[in-house]
Amino acid sequence: MEAQPVSFSRSLSLTSERAVAQAFWVFTFAILTGIGAQIEIPHHPVPYTFQTLLVMLSGALLGRRNGFLSMTLYLAMGVAGLPVFSGGGFGLARILGPTGGYLLSFPIAAFLIGFLLSGKTPGRDTQDGFRKLIFSSTWTFFSLFTGLLIIFLFGTVQLYVVYFKDWNGAFNAGFLIFSWWDLLKLTAAATIYQEVSRRLKK
């Protein structure tokens, strides 16, 4: 029997094993993260941006390897001179500056999120549809939240080292002040991931 042709949309699916499709999504999420960095609310020394939303989604939707590669590509683009960091910034100075800890954590956070979500989700084998949904949603939130903690940890440590020289100041400016903002992004990322995953399974 003659094989059915693969549609263009399916060939570029998030779950496609084709190298071209994977490269496309790695590049796309790197670009989207750069765009998210430009949507910001000014705040010193670290602005509010949409970057972490894309970091979480890259790990969740692309998986640990491609999520890691996408965020590494994003950093490489910025270091190479493309204005993909917040405020149109670029260059190695941004990596070494107050916001550098957050940036350096992106590949690690994406990898960790992808790793956690690629494993055996608690409740996956339960026969109760409602319980399965609750377990799946809880694990998704836990995985994304763990990635956020990595970002906050790296960011706060570098703020302490290169800017505040005071743990209390670094913690307040680098972690606590972002809690409400990133809780919204965490909820959005979890909702998007769950919906995309449901559609991909159809």
Backbone torsions as a table, in degrees:
resi	resn	phi	psi	omega
1	MET	NA	137.3	-177.8
2	GLU	-72.9	135.1	-178.3
3	ALA	-66.4	141.6	177.7
4	GLN	-75.3	138.7	179.1
5	PRO	-66.4	144.3	179.0
6	VAL	-85.3	127.7	-179.2
7	SER	-67.3	158.0	-179.3
8	PHE	-62.1	-42.6	-178.0
9	SER	-64.6	-38.5	-179.8
10	ARG	-72.3	-32.6	-179.9
11	SER	-67.0	-22.0	177.9
12	LEU	-108.3	22.6	178.6
13	SER	-63.3	150.9	177.3
14	LEU	-59.5	-27.8	-176.9
15	THR	-99.3	6.4	-178.9
16	SER	-65.1	142.1	177.5
17	GLU	-90.7	0.0	179.5
18	ARG	-70.1	135.8	-178.0
19	ALA	-61.7	-37.0	-179.4
20	VAL	-64.3	-43.3	179.6
21	ALA	-64.5	-43.5	179.9
22	GLN	-64.1	-42.1	178.1
23	ALA	-63.5	-38.7	178.9
24	PHE	-59.0	-48.2	-177.3
25	TRP	-72.7	-33.8	174.7
26	VAL	-60.1	-47.2	179.4
27	PHE	-67.0	-42.4	-177.5
28	THR	-61.6	-45.1	-179.3
29	PHE	-70.0	-30.2	174.8
30	ALA	-64.2	-43.6	178.6
31	ILE	-66.2	-43.8	179.8
32	LEU	-61.7	-36.9	177.3
33	THR	-64.5	-38.7	176.2
34	GLY	-64.0	-38.6	177.4
35	ILE	-68.1	-42.0	178.7
36	GLY	-60.8	-29.9	179.3
37	ALA	-67.9	-24.3	-178.8
38	GLN	-84.9	-14.9	175.6
39	ILE	-89.5	94.4	-170.7
40	GLU	-137.9	155.6	169.5
41	ILE	-110.3	114.8	-176.4
42	PRO	-56.3	133.7	177.2
43	HIS	-158.5	132.8	-176.8
44	HIS	-102.0	136.2	3.0
45	PRO	-91.2	-6.6	-178.2
46	VAL	-121.9	118.9	-178.7
47	PRO	-76.6	160.6	171.8
48	TYR	-81.8	126.6	178.6
49	THR	-137.9	177.9	177.4
50	PHE	-98.2	8.5	-176.7
51	GLN	-56.0	-48.6	-173.6
52	THR	-64.5	-26.9	175.1
53	LEU	-60.6	-44.0	-179.6
54	LEU	-72.4	-32.5	176.6
55	VAL	-62.6	-46.9	179.7
56	MET	-62.2	-44.0	-178.3
57	LEU	-68.9	-33.5	179.5
58	SER	-63.9	-43.4	178.3
59	GLY	-68.7	-41.0	-176.9
60	ALA	-70.3	-44.1	-173.6
61	LEU	-89.6	-32.2	-177.8
62	LEU	-93.4	-18.2	-176.9
63	GLY	92.4	170.7	-172.2
64	ARG	-62.9	-45.3	-176.5
65	ARG	-69.3	-54.3	-176.2
66	ASN	-70.7	-30.9	174.2
67	GLY	-63.7	-44.6	177.0
68	PHE	-60.8	-45.4	-179.2
69	LEU	-64.3	-39.7	-179.3
70	SER	-63.5	-45.1	-179.5
71	MET	-72.6	-30.7	174.7
72	THR	-66.7	-40.3	176.7
73	LEU	-62.8	-40.6	177.1
74	TYR	-57.5	-47.4	178.6
75	LEU	-63.9	-41.4	-179.6
76	ALA	-62.7	-38.8	178.0
77	MET	-61.4	-44.1	-179.6
78	GLY	-66.8	-43.6	179.1
79	VAL	-64.5	-33.1	-178.8
80	ALA	-73.8	-11.8	176.3
81	GLY	117.9	-0.2	177.3
82	LEU	-80.0	137.1	-175.2
83	PRO	-78.1	66.5	-175.0
84	VAL	-104.7	-6.0	177.1
85	PHE	-86.1	169.7	-176.6
86	SER	-55.4	142.9	-179.9
87	GLY	68.0	20.6	-178.8
88	GLY	73.3	19.8	-178.2
89	GLY	-76.5	163.4	178.2
90	PHE	-162.8	171.9	174.6
91	GLY	98.0	163.1	-178.7
92	LEU	-64.5	-26.8	-179.7
93	ALA	-59.9	-33.0	177.9
94	ARG	-67.4	-37.3	179.1
95	ILE	-66.5	-34.8	-177.4
96	LEU	-90.0	-6.3	-176.7
97	GLY	-88.6	-167.2	-175.9
98	PRO	-58.5	-33.7	-177.8
99	THR	-91.4	0.0	-175.3
100	GLY	-62.4	-33.1	180.0
101	GLY	-63.0	-40.1	177.5
102	TYR	-63.3	-46.9	-178.2
103	LEU	-60.9	-46.6	-178.0
104	LEU	-64.5	-24.2	-178.6
105	SER	-79.6	-17.0	-173.0
106	PHE	-56.4	-50.0	178.6
107	PRO	-61.2	-38.5	-178.5
108	ILE	-68.0	-43.2	179.5
109	ALA	-63.8	-43.4	179.3
110	ALA	-62.2	-42.1	178.6
111	PHE	-62.0	-46.4	-177.2
112	LEU	-63.8	-43.1	178.6
113	ILE	-61.6	-47.3	178.3
114	GLY	-60.9	-38.8	178.9
115	PHE	-63.7	-46.7	-178.2
116	LEU	-65.8	-40.1	-177.4
117	LEU	-79.3	-16.1	178.6
118	SER	-86.3	-12.3	-179.0
119	GLY	-82.0	-167.2	-178.9
120	LYS	-80.4	107.8	-179.8
121	THR	-69.4	129.5	178.4
122	PRO	-54.6	134.0	178.1
123	GLY	86.3	1.8	-175.9
124	ARG	-62.6	-33.2	-175.0
125	ASP	-93.0	0.8	-179.4
126	THR	-68.3	147.4	-178.9
127	GLN	-85.9	-17.6	-179.0
128	ASP	-80.1	114.2	-177.3
129	GLY	-59.5	-41.5	-179.5
130	PHE	-65.6	-45.7	179.2
131	ARG	-62.8	-40.0	179.6
132	LYS	-61.6	-41.4	178.9
133	LEU	-64.2	-43.2	-179.5
134	ILE	-64.4	-46.6	179.3
135	PHE	-61.6	-43.8	-178.5
136	SER	-63.5	-44.3	-179.9
137	SER	-65.4	-40.7	179.9
138	THR	-64.4	-42.8	179.7
139	TRP	-66.3	-36.6	176.9
140	THR	-61.7	-47.9	178.7
141	PHE	-62.0	-42.1	179.8
142	PHE	-61.5	-45.2	-178.5
143	SER	-62.9	-46.8	179.6
144	LEU	-66.5	-40.2	179.5
145	PHE	-63.9	-38.4	177.7
146	THR	-62.4	-41.3	176.2
147	GLY	-61.8	-41.0	177.8
148	LEU	-62.9	-40.1	179.0
149	LEU	-60.6	-38.6	177.0
150	ILE	-61.9	-43.9	179.2
151	ILE	-61.9	-46.5	179.4
152	PHE	-63.5	-39.6	-178.9
153	LEU	-62.4	-52.4	179.0
154	PHE	-60.5	-44.1	-178.1
155	GLY	-63.0	-44.2	-178.0
156	THR	-67.1	-40.5	179.3
157	VAL	-62.3	-44.8	-179.4
158	GLN	-69.9	-34.0	174.5
159	LEU	-59.6	-40.9	178.1
160	TYR	-63.8	-45.2	-174.3
161	VAL	-69.3	-45.2	-170.9
162	VAL	-104.3	-7.1	-174.0
163	TYR	-132.0	-63.5	-171.1
164	PHE	-82.5	-38.6	-172.6
165	LYS	58.5	24.1	-178.5
166	ASP	-148.7	122.2	-175.5
167	TRP	-64.9	-37.1	-179.2
168	ASN	-64.1	-45.5	179.0
169	GLY	-65.4	-41.7	-179.8
170	ALA	-65.1	-40.4	-178.9
171	PHE	-68.1	-42.3	-179.6
172	ASN	-66.5	-43.8	-177.0
173	ALA	-83.7	-25.7	-174.9
174	GLY	-101.7	-13.7	-176.4
175	PHE	-130.2	-62.2	-172.9
176	LEU	-60.9	-38.8	-174.7
177	ILE	-69.8	-17.6	-178.7
178	PHE	-98.5	-3.1	-172.1
179	SER	-59.1	-45.8	-178.0
180	TRP	-68.2	-40.3	-177.5
181	TRP	-66.0	-45.2	-177.5
182	ASP	-78.5	-19.5	172.8
183	LEU	-65.8	-38.8	176.1
184	LEU	-64.2	-43.8	180.0
185	LYS	-68.5	-35.0	176.5
186	LEU	-61.9	-45.3	178.9
187	THR	-62.8	-42.8	179.3
188	ALA	-64.1	-44.1	-179.1
189	ALA	-64.0	-42.0	179.8
190	ALA	-63.9	-41.9	179.6
191	THR	-64.4	-45.6	179.7
192	ILE	-63.0	-45.1	-179.4
193	TYR	-61.5	-45.9	-179.0
194	GLN	-63.2	-40.3	-179.1
195	GLU	-69.2	-44.7	178.3
196	VAL	-62.6	-42.8	179.5
197	SER	-61.5	-41.0	179.5
198	ARG	-63.5	-41.2	-178.5
199	ARG	-70.4	-36.1	-179.8
200	LEU	-67.8	-26.1	-178.8
201	LYS	-80.2	-12.5	-178.3
202	LYS	-73.4	NA	NA
